[in-house]
Amino acid sequence: MEGVKGAEAGTSSEPSSSLVKADMKNKQTDEYTENPSNTIRVYEHEHDDDEHEHEHDQHQEAFSKFVPGPLLPLKDQLEKDKDDESLRRWKEKLLGCVESDLNGQKDPEVKFHSIAIISKDAGEITISLPVKESQSGRPLFTLREGVQYRIKPTFTVLHNIVSGLTYISTAWKGGVQVDRVKGMLGTFAPQKDAYVELLDEETAPSGIFARGLYTAKLRFEDDDKRCHLELDFSFEIKKKS
């Protein structure tokens, strides 16, 4: 996949801001020894984890209050600081060949081409977008209970940089919400080639009460709360063979 992705903290108003995708994962280390003093160290680790969790909550709260600055057309962003040779080369490398897209349009457009579901049980199931009328009202895919799976969207970005592209996946069973996942994809520059991403791995529910038909909604939006895709669909969980 070509193209450069940036950090979720990038803003659409600053063309020279760093666009580095942040990938933060919590790590947990289990220690075992017969030395009694380890009891104290384990307690200290747990205390540190509580502090990190508190800091993470504070960061999430601050991020939720973040308001991006005004968006500039991509053409204006490229022409800004054009006398700085190093900055000009950096922008060209970042944005690639998008001359034909410099039409002065300010708002970015994210065009989704397909959504794929990948699992060891069923392989890769690809659904072209928009969903065909013949598939409307029918389950888009079927998973076996307890199987791990990932969703793979394919999309292109047009006109301008899309900052902080996030997704929200919600599922209901019998009218009751049973799952809600929110994640960050990152910041993407416009380019001719499509981006192919993998959302976080999830595990299908298991048990007799988990089997059956689910309704779901998958939504993609950016820092400016622009919704680029809202897909309503259904899927089925079947008994593990």
Phi and psi in degrees as a GROMACS rama.xvg file:
@    title "Ramachandran Plot"
@    xaxis  label "Phi"
@    yaxis  label "Psi"
@TYPE xy
-93.592  169.23  GLU-2
106.879  163.33  GLY-3
-119.466  134.662  VAL-4
-112.9  148.037  LYS-5
-116.497  -170.884  GLY-6
-79.5528  154.736  ALA-7
-63.5453  -18.6357  GLU-8
-85.6755  -4.2516  ALA-9
-65.0166  148.16  GLY-10
-114.291  154.331  THR-11
-77.702  -12.5066  SER-12
-91.8125  -12.3861  SER-13
-115.958  99.251  GLU-14
-67.7137  -23.5738  PRO-15
-94.6456  6.58224  SER-16
-72.4524  151.444  SER-17
-69.0638  136.224  SER-18
-117.876  74.8254  LEU-19
-113.352  122.39  VAL-20
-72.4275  126.24  LYS-21
-90.8601  132.533  ALA-22
-128.928  94.7685  ASP-23
-102.927  126.226  MET-24
-129.405  134.029  LYS-25
-77.6956  134.467  ASN-26
-113.27  137.565  LYS-27
-125.282  130.384  GLN-28
-116.119  124.124  THR-29
-95.5526  126.452  ASP-30
-116.948  144.071  GLU-31
-141.845  130.739  TYR-32
-160.122  160.965  THR-33
-85.7885  -7.16172  GLU-34
-68.8631  119.369  ASN-35
-59.8347  -26.2647  PRO-36
-65.5419  -16.4234  SER-37
-64.6287  -24.757  ASN-38
-58.33  -39.9419  THR-39
-68.7192  -42.0181  ILE-40
-66.0118  -39.3241  ARG-41
-62.3072  -42.2965  VAL-42
-61.8268  -40.9978  TYR-43
-64.6045  -39.1874  GLU-44
-62.0013  -42.3315  HIS-45
-63.5746  -37.9033  GLU-46
-64.8209  -41.1372  HIS-47
-63.3698  -38.5149  ASP-48
-61.7971  -39.7177  ASP-49
-62.2236  -40.6365  ASP-50
-65.6902  -42.4184  GLU-51
-63.371  -39.0132  HIS-52
-65.087  -39.6533  GLU-53
-64.1806  -42.7696  HIS-54
-63.9227  -38.8592  GLU-55
-63.9432  -41.115  HIS-56
-62.848  -39.6986  ASP-57
-65.1707  -40.9659  GLN-58
-63.3474  -42.5286  HIS-59
-63.7206  -38.6719  GLN-60
-65.3518  -42.5109  GLU-61
-65.5695  -40.1233  ALA-62
-64.8382  -36.5528  PHE-63
-66.8536  -23.4453  SER-64
-92.7248  -3.25223  LYS-65
-66.2256  130.882  PHE-66
-118.49  114.24  VAL-67
-67.3536  154.635  PRO-68
-74.891  179.089  GLY-69
-64.1129  143.718  PRO-70
-85.3277  138.287  LEU-71
-110.047  146.567  LEU-72
-58.4554  148.459  PRO-73
-60.3173  -35.3956  LEU-74
-60.3759  -41.5503  LYS-75
-66.568  -36.8699  ASP-76
-65.0546  -38.8438  GLN-77
-70.8332  -34.3422  LEU-78
-79.5663  -19.6313  GLU-79
-68.9833  135.619  LYS-80
58.7832  32.4102  ASP-81
-68.5133  -14.8388  LYS-82
-79.0852  -13.0862  ASP-83
-86.4227  104.802  ASP-84
-61.757  -43.947  GLU-85
-65.5249  -39.7001  SER-86
-67.9776  -37.3009  LEU-87
-62.3437  -44.4062  ARG-88
-65.5491  -37.0521  ARG-89
-63.9647  -41.7332  TRP-90
-65.9633  -41.1475  LYS-91
-63.1321  -39.8557  GLU-92
-68.0321  -38.4609  LYS-93
-68.5435  -47.3525  LEU-94
-91.5044  -17.3326  LEU-95
68.5257  -153.741  GLY-96
-93.4991  98.4064  CYS-97
-129.036  23.4486  VAL-98
-54.8317  -39.4539  GLU-99
-69.2623  -13.4779  SER-100
-98.9255  2.845  ASP-101
-83.0163  70.099  LEU-102
-102.337  9.42004  ASN-103
82.8396  -0.837548  GLY-104
-67.7406  133.591  GLN-105
-88.44  -42.3699  LYS-106
-81.4705  134.627  ASP-107
-72.2682  155.279  PRO-108
-127.584  127.555  GLU-109
-108.683  115.887  VAL-110
-105.572  114.847  LYS-111
-89.0426  130.565  PHE-112
-99.3531  -35.7621  HIS-113
-161.057  160.847  SER-114
-128.322  126.78  ILE-115
-116.57  147.436  ALA-116
-114.968  123.656  ILE-117
-115.546  126.902  ILE-118
-150.899  156.092  SER-119
-66.7742  -26.7107  LYS-120
-74.066  -45.0929  ASP-121
-114.097  0.0270367  ALA-122
75.5085  -135.582  GLY-123
-118.133  122.277  GLU-124
-111.206  119.787  ILE-125
-107.868  128.947  THR-126
-114.256  117.138  ILE-127
-71.8797  146.923  SER-128
-114.486  141.981  LEU-129
-70.2712  158.442  PRO-130
-66.2677  135.294  VAL-131
-65.7005  149.948  LYS-132
-61.3668  -30.6917  GLU-133
-66.9377  -21.5751  SER-134
-93.3537  -10.6045  GLN-135
-62.8709  131.433  SER-136
84.2111  -6.6495  GLY-137
-106.556  151.09  ARG-138
-59.2202  131.04  PRO-139
-72.7059  -29.6313  LEU-140
-157.722  164.66  PHE-141
-127.823  135.923  THR-142
-122.978  150.006  LEU-143
-82.9776  146.186  ARG-144
-59.2138  140.821  GLU-145
78.4898  -1.60407  GLY-146
-79.7864  147.115  VAL-147
-88.9585  139.901  GLN-148
-147.849  162.065  TYR-149
-137.428  150.381  ARG-150
-102.619  133.387  ILE-151
-121.54  101.917  LYS-152
-87.0621  146.487  PRO-153
-120.777  127.621  THR-154
-153.146  161.308  PHE-155
-120.21  153.593  THR-156
-113.148  131.216  VAL-157
-123.551  152.393  LEU-158
76.7166  -43.3671  HIS-159
-159.013  170.039  ASN-160
-71.0746  130.878  ILE-161
-98.8868  124.332  VAL-162
-106.329  132.603  SER-163
63.2499  50.0308  GLY-164
-70.6154  121.155  LEU-165
-122.02  163.374  THR-166
-130.487  149.222  TYR-167
-130  121.073  ILE-168
-114.803  123.003  SER-169
-126.934  139.656  THR-170
-130.958  144.929  ALA-171
-128.734  148.926  TRP-172
-134.193  121.146  LYS-173
61.9556  30.786  GLY-174
82.9426  -0.333623  GLY-175
-108.042  129.288  VAL-176
-68.0518  126.469  GLN-177
-117.09  -10.9493  VAL-178
-160.463  143.92  ASP-179
-151.046  121.763  ARG-180
-126.684  133.288  VAL-181
-125.202  133.913  LYS-182
-145.785  164.262  GLY-183
-107.203  131.315  MET-184
-92.7719  -43.9517  LEU-185
132.04  -160.456  GLY-186
-113.993  135.172  THR-187
-131.389  137.483  PHE-188
-90.249  152.969  ALA-189
-66.228  141.273  PRO-190
-159.587  164.16  GLN-191
-74.46  -37.3789  LYS-192
-78.4836  150.308  ASP-193
-78.9655  148.482  ALA-194
-88.7086  141.954  TYR-195
-125.693  117.046  VAL-196
-119.938  160.104  GLU-197
-120.197  122.898  LEU-198
-76.0346  167.351  LEU-199
-57.9342  145.683  ASP-200
-68.4031  138.645  GLU-201
-126.76  162.437  GLU-202
-119.257  126.943  THR-203
-65.2445  142.229  ALA-204
-64.7982  158.658  PRO-205
-133.939  161.663  SER-206
111.465  160.037  GLY-207
-60.8561  -34.3136  ILE-208
-81.1823  -13.6829  PHE-209
-84.8596  -18.5418  ALA-210
-75.285  148.74  ARG-211
130.945  -163.604  GLY-212
-96.1184  137.503  LEU-213
-122.478  148.597  TYR-214
-107.174  150.279  THR-215
-148.183  160.995  ALA-216
-136.765  129.802  LYS-217
-118.802  121.127  LEU-218
-125.755  135.932  ARG-219
-119.587  128.621  PHE-220
-143.119  164.755  GLU-221
-111.694  -172.678  ASP-222
-58.1546  -31.7777  ASP-223
-88.4173  12.388  ASP-224
64.5843  21.1631  LYS-225
-76.5503  129.181  ARG-226
-90.0397  120.632  CYS-227
-99.3877  -19.2088  HIS-228
-160.917  134.728  LEU-229
-134.417  105.951  GLU-230
-109.523  117.842  LEU-231
-99.0882  130.657  ASP-232
-155.512  176.896  PHE-233
-131.464  154.718  SER-234
-145.555  168.139  PHE-235
-127.821  140.344  GLU-236
-107.103  123.31  ILE-237
-112.642  163.796  LYS-238
-63.2782  138.448  LYS-239
-68.0769  128.497  LYS-240
